């Protein structure tokens, strides 16, 4: 460590450091071969997975073989890269983080878990009726909670407002249809609740960073996993 402290982790232990703590470097000790996975966890992207430490600590670690298998599967899927790879990669990422939480003993607080289970039926309803306009008052009525409470829950759990959550679900559905169906842009727009193909194209481009036609071409013909450019949702048309 920068302060001269030397830490030695043994099999079954994990070294955790805070990005705001002091710097450090890693090296293996002894002749035995080591396998090391170094992960950087971004709070903005994984707000519910954040081991708490002021600077650094060594904590017990379990499920190493399973995590290694998931990690290697994730890397292989990235390389394989066909039209279903983005979906597979997302699923592997979710599984990896879930088991990593268990391995480190990092779990959601009871209030976060309760709030997540409380609001999950709302998004299931939105997904099952994705073509409806789903105004914020509609969401509040469906969930049976007040508008301020719904906004607080969404910002706390997803770092998005209720309207942005609906838009994200619509765009997720649109991306799957663009890749895995022969529906026209207009048909997809109508299915997810946009009044015209032009409005849908503008909204999709704003969120994803490319038009629906371009997204479909790249994902189906080239089999590439495109990087999504997410803009501020405040001006995206509905």
Residue pairs with C-beta under 8 A, 6 or more apart in sequence:
1 7
1 22
1 23
1 24
1 56
2 22
2 23
2 24
3 22
7 15
7 56
7 58
8 29
9 15
9 58
12 60
12 61
12 62
12 64
13 58
13 59
13 60
13 61
14 58
14 59
14 60
14 61
14 103
14 104
15 26
15 56
15 57
15 58
16 51
16 53
16 56
16 57
16 58
16 59
16 104
17 24
17 53
17 55
17 56
18 53
18 54
18 55
18 56
21 53
21 54
21 55
21 56
22 55
22 56
24 56
26 36
26 38
28 34
28 36
35 68
37 67
37 68
37 71
39 100
41 49
41 50
41 51
43 50
44 159
46 97
47 157
47 159
48 108
48 112
48 157
49 97
49 100
49 101
49 106
50 106
51 59
51 104
51 106
59 104
59 105
60 105
61 103
61 104
62 102
62 103
63 99
63 102
63 103
64 103
66 99
67 96
67 99
67 100
67 103
70 92
70 95
70 96
70 99
71 96
73 92
74 89
74 92
74 93
74 96
77 85
77 88
77 89
77 92
78 85
78 89
78 225
81 223
81 224
81 225
82 223
83 179
83 180
83 219
83 220
83 223
84 179
85 223
85 225
86 219
86 225
87 176
89 225
100 106
101 107
108 116
112 156
112 157
115 153
115 156
115 157
116 157
118 153
119 143
119 150
119 153
119 154
119 157
121 143
122 139
122 142
122 143
123 165
123 169
125 142
126 132
126 134
126 139
126 142
126 165
126 166
126 169
127 169
127 173
130 169
130 170
130 173
130 191
130 192
130 193
131 190
131 191
131 192
131 193
132 138
132 193
133 193
133 238
134 166
134 193
136 147
136 150
136 162
136 163
137 147
139 150
139 162
139 166
140 146
140 147
140 150
143 150
145 153
150 162
151 161
151 162
154 160
154 161
154 162
154 164
154 165
155 161
158 165
160 168
160 233
161 233
163 233
163 238
164 233
167 203
167 207
167 233
167 236
167 238
168 207
170 192
170 193
171 203
171 204
171 207
171 208
173 191
173 192
174 188
174 192
174 200
174 204
174 212
175 208
175 215
175 219
177 183
177 188
177 191
178 188
178 212
178 215
178 216
178 219
178 220
179 216
179 219
179 220
181 188
183 191
184 197
185 197
185 200
185 201
185 212
185 213
186 196
186 197
188 200
188 212
189 195
189 196
189 197
189 199
189 200
189 201
192 200
194 200
194 203
194 238
199 237
199 238
200 212
201 211
201 212
201 213
202 236
202 237
203 236
203 237
203 238
204 211
204 212
204 215
205 211
205 212
206 231
206 233
206 235
206 236
206 237
207 228
207 230
207 231
207 233
207 236
208 215
208 228
208 229
208 230
209 227
209 228
209 229
209 230
209 231
210 218
210 226
210 229
215 226
218 224
218 226
219 226
